[in-house]
Amino acid sequence: MAQSIAAPQVYLSNLGLFETVNAVASAGYLAIPGKHVMGSLLDFGTAIWGGFFFTFTIGAGVTLGAMAAGWLWTRLFLRQKSGLVFWGFIWAAFLFMVNSNGFGLIPTLYFVIIAPVIFALTALRESRQLKTENRFRRWIHIAPLPLLAVLWFTQFDNAMFLDLRDNLLLSNDYGRKFSNFYYTYTLYPAEVFKAQSQKTIKTASIENVQSRSLKPQISRELLANDYLPLSETAQVDLVIRQNKDQLVFQADDRQVFQTPTRQFLNDAPGVLRRFSEACDRHAIFRQLTFLSLLIGFPITLYLIAHAALYYPGYLVMGRRPAALTASILCFLIGCLVLFYFQSNRSRSIDSRNIAESLASEYWQARVAALKLIAQKKLDIADYKSYPVIKGDRLSQERYWLVEALAYSRQPENMAVLLEYLKDPNLNVRATALYSIGRLGNPRAIQPILSSVANSQSWYEQMYAYKALRSLGWKQTKSH
């Protein structure tokens, strides 16, 4: 059900983005995504794969929330009208929050379609099962969930997601394929609900400005903030019109606000940030999606795994043994993955042990040393093990090596980072671009432009653009 909403949502966003990047490229600017990715915006298959992001985040979150509400209304509120009014109020509150900064049709559909249907189906099922309830069989299905949640919560810290990537994704072929899939297709749905300030490139049109000197000044400020001026006939993110000594900011054929011309010229980043916030219709939807990613997605994975184990067992053993077996296996699998993850997490080391750790035979120790070098902004070239580390290493090590090179003061390391732009791993290439931008050497601009022109990855192009901007490069109509 969620996928039937998510795929069209991403596809419509892709069509709009295609028109934008096509107009940007036609005007002579550097377009992100570039020519090798633009074609995928018109492919409905891309929208289907990208739609899974919303299906397993906000779709899963709304579904699980509606299931919980239906269960509570049947079991706790005993199907009383007062309970129905209570849940109706909660539902209406979510609808209001999602549309609090402007109506959004498709975000609303997740709550208008999924929530009532799942609530009704859950309440109907619970009402029927009250008569023939087997409490043991019902609770055994979900008993491992709170236990696994508590166990995994012990690992939660700021480095958890990076360690998950290093240990579960970059450490094996299947994980690397999933990682590439994730970074290939999640930028399409991400574009759906980004605020203007979060987009790589924005478009603008300057209209009704009488002063010959003012229009170039406005254009320069827009370009400096990645708003690319296009012709007045183009569909753009921002329209600026002059009204005496005021500049009127418009979006979607409506006036957002107006500000003194001098204020915009003196503080364009602040004014454009205010414009982005005023036009951000998806702020709450974005927060709910990320919350669903943290909570709804893991629960959905558990339910899928449990169902995959339960139904074959049900055909062989019957309901109760199958439920018990599936729950035990899910708990054991969760514990095994947790044990593997915990045992391979990079440990904190003392600064005095960096050299020793870099020479360790265990990659976890070497990665921990590289992380500390990057964290403390040390120069990795000062360590004797550096020439060895530059050799053929695991993806995790290459990633943290190029991260550490962002703080190297050795001029020759720029050439090392440029070589990593050819690395087979997307994460390594993207981080190499970040490090090049961090070093601030403008001689890297031309190699990065060549990288953008040849890249097949939107994610890589996005990092390349950020690196170019960090190096002082600015958009021109010949870029």
N, C-alpha and C positions, 0 to 999 in steps of 0.2 A: 504493500500500500504506500509506504513512504517513498519507495523508488519511483512509483508512478508520478509523484510530485517532484522528486528531486531531479530526475533526468530532464524533464522539460525546463525546470528552473535553471539548470546549468546550461542547457542548450540555448535558451533565450539570452542568457548572459553572454555566451560565446558569440552569438550573432552580433550583439551590440559591440562587443570587444573587437570583432573582426572589422566592423565598419570604422571603429576608432583607429586601430593600428593601420588600416589601409589608407585612411585619410592622413595619418601622421607620415607614413612612408611616401605617399604621393606628394606631400608638401616638402619633401627633402630631408626630413628629420630621421634620426635613428629610432626605429620602432622596436618596442619590446612588448610581446614576443616578436621575434624576427621572421624572416621569410620561410625558414625551415619549419616553423611551428604554426604559422598563420593558417595553413591549410587544415590543420587538425581542428580549428575552431568551427569549421563547417561540417565536421563529421559527427553524426549523432552517436556513433559508438563512443567517441570521446566523452560526450555528455553522460552516457550510461555509466561508464567507468567512474567518471568524476562524481556522478550522483550518489555512488555508494558511500561517499564521505558523509553526505547528509543523512543517508539511510541509516548508517550505523552510529550516528551521533545524535542529531536532533530527532530523527525518526525513532531511534531506539529509546531515547530519553522520554519522548511524549508517550510512546507505547507502554513503557514500564510504569510511568506515572499514572496513566489511565488504568492499567491493570491493578495497580495498588489501590487506586481510588475505588474501582469497582469491587475489589475484594473487601475493603474496609466498609463500604456502604452495605454490603450484604452481611458481613460477619459482625461488624461493630455497631453500625447504625441500624441493623436489622431491617433494611429496606424502607426506612421511614422517610416521609417527605422532607422532614427537616434536614436529614442527612443529604438528600438530593439537592436541596437548596444550598447547603454548605458547599458541596462540590461544584455546583453550578457557579457559585460566587468565585471560587478559586479559578475555575476555567475562564470566567469573564475577566478576572484580574490579569491572567496571562495574555489574553487577547488584547487587553488595554495596553499592557506593557510593551508587547511586540509592536504595536502601532502607535506608541506614544509620541513619536517624532515624525509621523507621517504614515499613511496607510500603505502597507505592503501586501499585495494579494497573495503571492505564493507563500511567504512565511506564515500568513494567516491560515492558509489551507492545512498546514500541519496540525493546527489545533482545532480547526473546524471539522475536518474529515476524520483524522486518525483518532483523536481523543474520544469523541462521542461513540464511535463504532467500537473501539476496544473496550471502553467502559461498559457498553451495553452487552457485548459478548462475554466479558468477564463476569458481570453480574448474573447473566443468564446461566452460565456454566456453574457458578458457585451456588446458585439457587437449586439447581438440579442435584448437585453433589452433596448438599446438606442432608439429603434423605439417605444416601448410601455412602456416607463419609468414612473413609479409613484414614484416621489422622496420621498414623505412622507412615503410610505410603505417601501421603500428601507432603508432609514435612521433610521426609528423607530426601526428596528431590532437591530441595534448596538448603538443606542443613550445612553442606560444605561452604556455601557462599560466605556467611559471616566469619567462619574460621579462616578461610583463605584471605578474606579482606584484612583481618587482624594481622595475619602473618606477613602479608605483603606490605602492610602499612609500616612495619618495622624497618623497611628499606627506603621509606620515602624521605628524600632530601632533594636539595637543588640539583644534584648530579645524577639523580635516578634515571631520568629519561635519556641522558647521554650514555650512561652505563648500559641501559637496555639496548640502545642502538649498537654500542660497541660489542656487547656480549651475545645478544640474540639475533642481531641482523647482520652486522659486518663480519661476523665470525664464521659464516657458512654460506654456501652457494644459494640455498633457499632464502635465507635472510637477506642476502644482497639483492636477489631478484625482487623480493617484497619491497625492499627499501627503494629500489629504482622505480617500481610501480607506484609507490606512495609519492615520491617526489616528482614523478611524471604527471600524475593525474590530480593531485590535490590542489594545484594552483588554479585549476579551472573552477572548482567550487569556491575556493577562497576569494576569487575575483567577484563572486556574486555579492558578498556582504562586506567587502572592504569599504572603509571610509575613504574619502578623497585623499587624505593625508597618508594613507597606507598604500596607495597605488604607486607603482613605479613611475608611470607617465600619466599626466593629466592633460586635458585639452582646454583651450580657452578661445574666446572671440572678443575682440575689442571693437565696440560699435559706438557711433555717435560722439566720437571724441574730436572736437573741432581744432584743438591746438595741434600744430604740426610737431611741436617739440614734446608734447605730453605723451602721445601714443608710443613713440620709441622708448620713453622712460618706463611706461607701464609694461611694454613687451620685455624689456630687460629684467624687470623684477619678476615677471611671470616665468621667464626662462630660467632664472636663477633658482626658482623653486619647483622646477620640472612641470610647469604648466606651459604647454606648447601652443603659441598663438596660431590659429588657423583662420581660414577665410570666414566671412560672416554667414555664408550659406551652409557651413558644415555643422553637424550635430556635435555639440561640445559639452564638457562638464561645467564650464563656467562662462557666463557672458558678463562682460563689464561694460556699462554704459555711463556716460558722463551726464550729470544733472547739475549744472552751474559749478559750484566748487566741491561737489560731492561725486563719488563714484558709486554707482548702483550695481550690486552683485546679484546676479540672477542664475537660477538653475531650474531645469524642468519647466520653463515658461512661467516662473513665478519669482517675485523679488524676495531675496533672502534677507538682505539688509543693505544699508548704504553707509558709507564712511567718508570722512573728509579726504580729498585727494592727497593732501600732504601727509596724512597719517599712513596711508597705504605706501607712499614712496619712502617714508621713514621706517616703517615696520611691516613690510610685506609678509614675512613669515608669520607674524602674529595675526594679521588680518586673514590670511589664507587658512591658518589653523582654525580661526573662529568660523570661517566659511565652511570648512570641512565638518566641524562639530554640528553646525546648524543644519547641514544637509544629511547627516548620518542617520538614516532611517533604520539601519540594521544593528544599532549598538546593542540593544537587549537581545535580539535574535542571535547575535554573535556570541554574547556571553553565555546564553543558554546552550548554544552549540558546543562551546568549549567545556562547559560543565557536563554535558552529556558525553563528551569524549572521555572525560575522566571517570565517570560513574556508569553511564549507560552502556558504553562500548565493552568494558570488561564483563559486565553482567550478561550482555548479549553473547559474548564469546563463550561464557560458561554454559548458557542455555543451549547454544548450538552443539557444543561438545557433549553435553549431557544427553541431548536428544539423539545424537549420533550413536551413543553407547546404549541408550535405553531401549530404543525400538527394536534393534536386532535381538537384544536379550529378551525382550518381551515375547517375541515369536518363539523363543526356545525355552525360556524358564518360567514365563508368566510375569504378572505385574510386580508383585512384591519383591521377589529375588532380583528382577531386572532393575527396579528402582534402587535397591540397596547396592547392587553391583556397580551400576552407573555412577552413583554418588561417591562410592569408595574410590573408583578409578579416577574420577574427576579430581577428587581431593589429592590422591597420590600424584597425579600428573602435575597439578598445581604446586605441590610441595617439591617435586623433582625439578621443575623449572625454576622455582625459587631457590633451591639449594644450588643449582648450577649457576644461577645469576649471582647469588650472594658469594659463592666461593671464587668467582672470577672477577668480582668488582675490583677496580683499581684501588689500592689502599693509600691512605695518606702517608707520606714519607717526610722525613726531616730534610731541610735544605742541605744539610751537610752530607746527606746520602744520595744526592742526585747523581753524581758521577758513578757511584757504585751501582745504582739502580739502572742507569742507562746501559751498563755493560751486563746486566742480568740476563740469564738464559730464559727467563719468563717474560712474556710480552706484557703481562699485567703490570709488572714492576717498571718496565721501560715506559709504558703509557703513563703510569703514575708520575714518573720523573718528567716526562714531556708536559704533562698537565701543569705541574708545579712551575716549570720554567715559563710557560705561557702566563700562568696566574701571577707570578712575581715579575714578569716582564724582563727575564734574564736573557742573556745572549747565548743561544745554544752553541754557537761556534766556539765558545770558550772551553768546551768540554772535549776531551780527547776522543770520546766515543762518537762524536758527530760524524766524521767521515764514514764510519761503519753504518750508522743509523740511516744515512742517505741511500744505502743500498736497497736491494729488493726486500721489502718488509710487508707485513700484514696491512690490510686496509686501515685498521684502527691506528696503527703506528704512523702510517703515512698521513692520516688525517691530523693527528696531534703534532706531528713534526711540522707540517705547513702552518698550523696554528701557532706553534712556537716561533717559527721563522718571522712572524709579523713583528717581533721585537728584536730581531737581529740587527746589529749595527755594521755588519760586514757587507760591503757593496757587492761582492761576488754572489751573495745569496739571492739577489734579485734574479740572476740567471737560473738558479736552482728552482725558485718558485715558478718561473716561466716554463720550465720543463714539466713541472707538475700540472700545468694546464692540459697536458696530454695524458694524464693519468686515466686509467680505465674506470676508476670509481668516481661517480658523480659528486659525492660528498667531499672527496679530496680536491677535486677541481674547483668546486665552489669555495672551499676554505682557502685554497691557494689564491683565488681572486680577492677574497677578503684581506688576506695578508699583504698582497701587493698594494691594495688600496691603503692599507694601514702604514706601509713603509713610505708612501708619498713620493715615489720617484716618477716624474712625468715621462721618463723614457719608456715606461711600460704602457703608455696609452695606445700606441700603434699596435703592439702585439695583442692587447685586449680587444681592440676593434676588430682585428682579424679573427680572434676567438669568437666574438659575437657573430660575425658573418658566417662562420662555419659551424657553429654549434647547433645541435639537434635538440637541445634541452632548454626549455623555458626557464627552469630553475637556475641553470648555469648562466643564461643570458641576464637574468635578474641580478645575480651577484656581479656579473661583469659590468653592468650599468652602474651599480653602486660603487664599484671600484673606480670606474672612470670619473664619477662625480667626486670621489674622495681625492683623486689626483688633480682636480681642478679643471677637468674637461667640461665644456658646456655645449649644449645643443646649438647647432646652426642648421640652416636649411640645406646645407651640403654635408652636414655632420662630419 
